[in-house]
Amino acid sequence: MEIPIYTVDAFTRVPFEGNPAAICLVSPEHDLSEVQMQRIAAEMKLSETVFLRNKEKNGSFLKGNQFHIRWFTPTNEVNLCGHATLATAAVLYNELGNPSSSVTFDSLSGELVVSKDGNGFVMNFPLNETVSQDKADYSKLLDLIISSECIEAVEYSPNTKKLLVRLTDNMTRNQLESLRPDISSMVDAVATGKVKGVIVTLRGSRENGAVSLEGEMYDFVSRYFAPWNGIPEDPVTGSAHTVLAHYWGKVLCKKDLFARQCSQRGGDVRMRVLEGDRVDLIGQAVTVLKGSLLL
């Protein structure tokens, strides 16, 4: 069995930044089991490996616009992954020359529509609301990340099981980037299954260093930790920005947002909050590897 496979860096314009994902194009003759998909994802050792199939019986990756998509981390399947969806669209459009005005991915999170926008891509995702939390309820986990006096607010996204930790406005981007959480202890701190990832975020300003290389101020900056899914720190996380867009859109009273995920690789994400609890995530991607997976 020979399956086309690509590695794509998402939410970046240059190789070796952003968040890498592996994209496997699975034809009807490729009868992959869930066990095989999980083993492939573990072999790839990237935060996400995509398995893409045509939804239409005689569909084509070259011309079709309806697909089934599944995302696997090295340890388990997840319901939604933004950067890997962006990477998949980049393969269809940039590598295969698909002429469709948009493509639709049928997923565990429903239908996801992606269209090309100049040099980038627009992904239409569910907007995931957050609910205010008492930080004392998560003290064991929060103490592994930062001292309590540096935390402005704690919110929880039930749909994604992500905990959002907002830092106080007197913190700086450099301080956020310098955080060294005790990631190895985080899973045991919340072992109930309620939390699957932690977003640490800071309001952007020119004074705190939240400015792009081009001089544009970020509305907010963040980092994301997901050891519950086998990902100590994710470089750039689309699904986290479906949560962040809801929170910061409400706080800042803005529909259009610009953000930076401040991991070591780092990446920029633009968001457009829409009616009907939807959000457009806008970003670029670059292919760094293509070949065949031999099974």
N, C-alpha and C positions, 0 to 999 in steps of 0.2 A: 504494500500500500504506500503510495506516494502522495503527500498532501502539500500544496503550496503554503508557504509560511513567510510572514514578513515581521520585522521588528520596526516599530514606528515610535518616534519620540513625539508626544502630544503636548500641546500648549507651549510650543516654542517654534521659533523660526530657524534655529540652528541645531545641528546634531549634538547629542550628548548633554542636552539640557531638557527641561520639561520632564514628562513621565513616560517611560517606555512601556509598550505593550506588544505582545506577540499576537498576530492575527493568522488563524488557520482557516483556509477556505475549504469547506467540507462538501464534496460532491455527493450525489445520491448513492453512488457505489461505495462510498466510505461509511461503513457501519460502525461508528465509534460508540462504545459504551461510556457511561458516566465514569466508570473506573479508569478507562483509558484516557478520557479527557483530563481527569484529575492527575493522572500520572504524567501526562504531557505538561500540564501546568507546573507541576513540581519540578520537572526536568528543566523547564525554561527559566525558573527562578526569577521571574519578573512579578511585579505586583499584580498583573492581570494577564491572562491568556484568553483570547476570544476564539470561539468556535462559531463560524458563520455558515449558514445553510440557506439555499434558495427556498422561499416560501411557495413559489409556484412550481408545479410539477416539472415543467420543461424550462424553468427559468435559467438565466445566465448571469454570472457575476459581471460580465462585460456590458450587458444591456438591461438587466432586471432592476426593479426598484422596490421589491418586497422580499424581506429576508427574516429568518429566525436568528437571534443572537443569544449566546450564553457566555457568561464571564466566570472564570475560575482564578482564584488566587492559588498560591502554592499549596494551600491546605484545605480550601473549601470553595464551593460555588457561592456567588453573591447575586443579589437581586438587581443591582444597578451599578454601572461603572461608567462615569462620564469620559475620562481620558481614553479608555479603550474603545468607546463608541466613536469618539473623534478620530482615533487612529484607524478604525475600520473604514470610516468614510473616506479618509485620506487614501487608503489602499484602493477602494472602488473608483474614486475620481482621479487621483494622481497617477496611480500605477497601472490601472486597467482601462482608464479612459472612458468610464461609464458616462453616457451623455444625459442621464436622467436629471431633471431639474431638482429633484429631491429623492431621497431613499428613506424607506420606512423599515425599522427594525422591530419585530415582534419579540417582546422580552418578558421576563417575570415581573417587570414594572409597567407592563402595558406597551402600547405602541410609542416608539420614539422616532421622530422625524428629523432628518439632518439634510441641510441644503448647503450648497457651496455659495460663498460670499466673498468675491474677489479672490484674495490669496488664502482666505481662511474658510471656516465652516461654522454654520449655525446649528446648534442642537436644541431642539425643543423638548424640555424635560418637565416632570412634575415639580412644582415649587413645594418644598417641605417645611411646614410651619414648625415653630418651636414653642415650648411651654416653659415658663419661668420655674426654677427649682431653688430649693434651699440648699446652699452650698454645704451646710453641715451634714446633709444626707450623703454627700460624696467625699467627706473629709479624708478618708483613707486613700482614695484615688488621687484627689487634688494635691495632697501633701507630697505625692511622688513627682509632681510637676512643678509647683511653684508655691511660695508661701501665701497664706490666706489673705494677707493685707494687700497683695498685688492683684487680687481678683475683684473685678467690678460686678460681674453677674455670671450666673450659671443657667443655661437653658438646655432643654432636652427635646430632641426630634423623635417622636414615637415611630414615625414611618421608617426612618433610617437607623434608629437605635444609636444615634450619634449624640454625644454630650458636647455642648458648645460652652467654652470657658472664655469669657471676655476679660481681658486685662484692663487695669485702670489706665486712664488717659495720660497719666504722667510717665508711663512706660515708653520705651523707644523700640524702634524696629530692631536695632542691634541687640537689645536685651531679649527680645523675642527669639531672634536667631541664635542667641547664646544659651538658651535653655537646654539643659541636659536631663530630661526626665528619666526616672528609673523605670524604663520601659519593661524590663524583665519581670517586674513585680506588679505591673498594671493589671494583668489578667486575673491574678489572685485577689486583687483589691475589689474587683467587681466580677464575681464568678457566676452570677445569677443568669447571665444571658441578656440582661436589660441593656447593657452598653456594649457596642461593637466597635466604637471608635471615639476618639476625643479630638475636637477641634479647639485649638488655642488661637484666639484672634485679638487684634488690636485695631482701634480706630486709626485711620491714616491722617497724617498731617505733614506739612513740609518741615515743621520743627522737629518731629520725631524720626525723620529720615525715610518716611514712606513715599518715596519718589522714584519713578522709573528712570532708566538710563537716558530716555528722551526728555526728561524733565517734567513728565506728567505726574500729578499727585495721585496716589492710590487712595480709594475710599476706605479700604481696610487691607490689612495683611494678616496672614494666618499660617499655622502649621497643623499637620494632621497625623495622628498616631493611631494605628489599628492593629496592635499585637494579637487581638482576639481573632483576626483573620490572617495571621501569619505575616503581617506587614508592620515592622517596627515603626517606621515613618514613611509615609507615602510622599513622593516628590511633588505631584500636583494632582488634586482630587476633584473631578467634576461633581461627583455626588455630594461632596462636602459643600460645594458652592451652591447647590440647590437649597441647602439649609442656610448658609451664610447670606444668600440673596434675600431670603425671607427676613432674617433678623436685621441685617444692616439696612435693607430697604425701608423697614418700619422705623428704625432708629433715626436714620438720616432723612427720611421722607423723600426718597429718590427711587426712580424706576430704572435708571441706567447707572450701572456700577462698574468700577474698574478696580481689580484686586491683584495682589501678588501672593502666591504661596511661597513662603520663605524657607524651603528646604535647601539642602546643599546644591541640588540641581536647579531648583526654582522654576517658576513659570508664571505667566500672566493670563488672567481670565477676565473677559468682559461679560457682563450679565445685563439682560433686559427683562425686567419683571412685567408679566403680561396679565391680562384679565383671565379669570377662570383657574387661578392657582397653577399657572404655568410660568416657566422661565426659559428664556433663550440663553444658552451658554455659547460664547463665541471665542474661537481660538484657532491657532494654526498647528501644523504638524509636518514632520519631515521623516521620510523613510531612511533607515540606516542599514538595513539588512534584508535580503530576500533570497529564498532558496526553497528547498523541499524537505519535508519531514518524512523520514523513511520508517515504516512500521512493518 
